[in-house]
Amino acid sequence: MQLELQGQTIPNEKIIDEDTTLVIVGLNFEPGARWQFMYNGFKISMIVKDDALMQKINEGERFGKGDAIKVKLRRIQRYNKDYRTYENKSYKIIEFYEHVIPQKPLDMFKNEQ
């Protein structure tokens, strides 16, 4: 579906696929449960269904808060006529690339007394 705005045809919906890193904020391994991530400074949630990621989990790989995953993320945006801009409506992991475990910070003052 397309909208007509000031003589321009604007698609009602846009699909954007991008390679990105998501930081895990909260996770739940129950089927159909939502995981929470930080994405570009915003907290987002989605149901994780990616086969490669689920295989890592089923093989016993541990995921925790603060870990990150490198993925191909699909964002669905819908045009908001009131604000004349697109809004993110949903997110989906299209492809899982890598699990990134954050480095522990060095304790710079450990040996000082």
N, C-alpha and C positions, 0 to 999 in steps of 0.2 A: 504494500500500500504506500502511496506517495501523498504528500501534502503540497498544497499550493500556497506559497507565502510571498507576497510582494513580487509576483510574476515569476518566482523561481519554484521549481519542483524540488521538494525536499523529501528524501526517504523517511518514512515513519520510524524505521528501525535500522540500526547499523550493527554489523558484527565486526569486531576487531580482535584479531589474533596477534599475540605478541609473546616473545620470550622474556621472562621476568623471573625475579626471585621473590618468593613469599616467605615471610617470617611466621613461624607457627606461634600462635597465641594460646589456642586451646584446641584440644583434639578429643575425639570420641570414636572408639572403634566399633560401636554398635552399627549394624546395617541401617542406612538411611539417616544417620546422625550427621550433624553439621560440624565441620572444623572451622576454627576462626584463625584468620591470618591478618598480618599487617601488609598492606599493598599500597605503595606510594603515599605513605603517611596516614592511610585510612584503615580502620578495622573492617574487614569484610568476612562474610561467612558463606560456606557452600558445602554441599554434600560431595564428598570425595569418592569418585567411582573409577578413577584411572587404574587399569589393570596392572601396569608395571609398578605403580606405587603400592597397590594392595598386595602384590606379590612380595615386595620387600617387607611389608608388615607381616605377612603370613610366614615368611622365612625367619622371623624373629628380630628383624632390625628394630632398634629402639629409637623412638622419636620423642622429643620433649619440647617444652616451652623454650623459645629462643632459638631452636634449630630453624633452619631454612630449607626450602626446597626450590630447585631451579626447574621451571616448567614452561610449557607453552600454555598461556592462559587465554581463554576466549571470554570477551566481554560483550554482552548484548546491551545496546543502548537504544532508548526510545526517545523520540522527540517530544518535548514538553512545550506545547503551544503557548502556555501562559508565560513561561520564562524565555521562550525562543532559543532553547538550547537542548542538547541531548543529556539524558540522565542515564547512569549505569543502572541496569535493572537486574542483571544476573551475571554470574561468573561460573566458568567451568574449566577444569584442568583438562586440556586436550592431550598433552603428552608430558610425562614425568621424565626429567633428565638426570637429576642428581640430588642427593641428600647432603646438606652442608651442616656440619656440626661446628658451632662457634668455638673459637679458641678461648681457653680460660685466660683471663687477664693475669699478667705477671704481678706478683706481690713485690713491689719495689722496696718495701720497707721491712721485709721479712727478717733480714739479718741485722737490722739496726736495733740498738737497745737504748 
